Amino acid sequence: MSIRLSNTGLRLHSILRGLVVLFTLFCFAGCTSMQAVRAPVAASARTQIKKGDDIAVWMRGGQHFELKVTAVEDTGVTGRDDQRKAWKLPYADIERMEVRRVDGVKTTTMVVGALAVVAALWVAAIRSAGDSLSDGLGGK
């Protein structure tokens, strides 16, 4: 006796794998957000950014920097770019600054939601594979 299974189970497995990848990407996207730093001057910068933060800075002269903060000082902020070059940016020359922060609520919601969807898809795939096996054996 030979058992012939349909491709339904294989298709669902491929779809499930694709959805897991998609939801993982959404989880990573939901984990961080950029928050504007108000009036980048010494007093506000010291309370809004700290050493180790990732910041995006737009200068009055049109330059744009993506830095990891190494120091927050009275006159400006110091950080390193992706090439590890150090930059000291005076507050007086900064037009706009944003800090990237992890959002715990978004991260938790995305992870729990993704796990629930993956679990539901997994159950559907198992049921479908069971139905395909049953049909192949002459059940139903």
C-alpha positions in Angstrom: 0.0 0.0 0.0 1.4 3.4 -0.9 0.5 6.6 0.8 0.3 9.8 -1.4 0.3 13.0 0.5 -0.8 16.2 -1.1 1.4 19.3 -1.4 -0.9 21.1 1.0 1.3 20.4 4.0 4.4 21.5 2.2 2.7 24.7 1.0 1.5 25.5 4.5 5.0 24.9 5.9 6.5 27.4 3.4 3.8 29.9 4.1 4.3 29.5 7.9 8.1 29.9 7.5 7.5 33.1 5.5 5.1 34.5 8.0 7.5 33.8 10.9 10.2 35.8 9.0 7.7 38.6 8.4 6.6 38.8 12.0 10.2 38.7 13.2 10.9 41.8 11.1 7.9 43.5 12.5 9.1 42.7 16.0 12.4 44.3 15.3 10.8 47.4 13.8 8.5 47.7 16.8 11.2 47.6 19.3 12.7 51.1 18.7 11.4 54.5 18.0 13.0 57.9 17.4 12.1 60.7 19.8 12.8 64.3 19.2 15.0 66.1 21.7 13.4 69.4 22.4 15.5 72.5 22.0 19.0 70.9 22.1 20.7 73.0 24.7 22.8 71.9 27.6 19.9 71.8 30.2 17.5 69.8 28.0 20.2 67.6 26.4 21.5 66.4 29.8 18.0 65.2 30.8 17.0 63.7 27.4 20.1 62.0 26.1 22.9 60.0 27.8 26.1 58.2 27.1 25.4 55.2 24.9 22.3 56.5 23.2 22.0 56.4 19.4 21.1 59.8 18.1 20.4 61.4 14.7 21.5 65.0 14.4 20.7 67.6 11.7 23.0 70.6 11.7 22.1 74.2 10.7 24.6 73.8 7.8 22.8 70.9 6.3 25.0 68.0 7.6 23.4 64.9 9.1 25.0 62.6 11.7 24.1 59.2 13.1 26.1 58.8 16.3 26.5 56.8 19.4 26.8 59.3 22.3 30.1 59.2 24.1 29.6 62.4 26.2 26.9 65.0 26.9 28.6 68.3 27.8 27.7 71.9 28.6 28.5 73.1 25.1 27.6 70.1 23.0 27.3 66.4 22.5 30.1 64.1 21.5 29.7 60.8 19.7 31.1 58.3 17.2 29.7 57.4 13.8 29.7 54.0 12.1 33.3 54.4 11.1 34.3 55.1 14.7 35.2 58.7 13.9 34.5 61.0 16.9 32.4 64.2 16.4 31.8 67.0 18.8 28.6 68.9 17.9 28.0 72.3 19.5 24.4 72.8 20.6 24.4 76.2 18.9 24.9 74.5 15.5 22.3 71.8 16.0 19.0 72.3 14.2 17.3 69.1 15.2 18.2 66.0 17.2 16.4 62.7 17.8 17.3 59.8 20.1 16.5 56.2 19.4 15.0 54.4 22.3 13.6 50.9 22.9 9.9 50.9 23.6 9.1 48.2 26.0 5.4 48.2 25.5 5.7 48.0 21.7 8.3 45.3 21.9 6.2 43.2 24.3 3.0 43.6 22.3 4.7 42.7 19.0 6.4 39.6 20.5 3.2 38.3 22.2 1.2 39.0 19.0 3.7 37.3 16.8 3.9 34.3 19.0 0.1 34.0 19.1 -0.1 34.2 15.3 2.7 31.7 14.8 1.0 29.3 17.3 -2.3 29.6 15.4 -0.6 29.0 12.1 1.2 26.0 13.5 -2.0 24.5 14.7 -3.7 25.1 11.3 -0.7 23.5 9.5 -0.8 20.5 11.8 -4.6 20.1 11.2 -4.2 20.5 7.5 -1.4 17.9 7.4 -3.5 15.5 9.4 -6.4 16.0 7.0 -4.1 15.4 4.0 -2.8 12.2 5.6 -6.3 11.1 6.4 -7.4 11.8 2.7 -4.4 9.9 1.5 -5.2 6.8 3.6 -8.8 6.7 2.3 -10.5 8.3 5.4 -13.4 10.7 4.8 
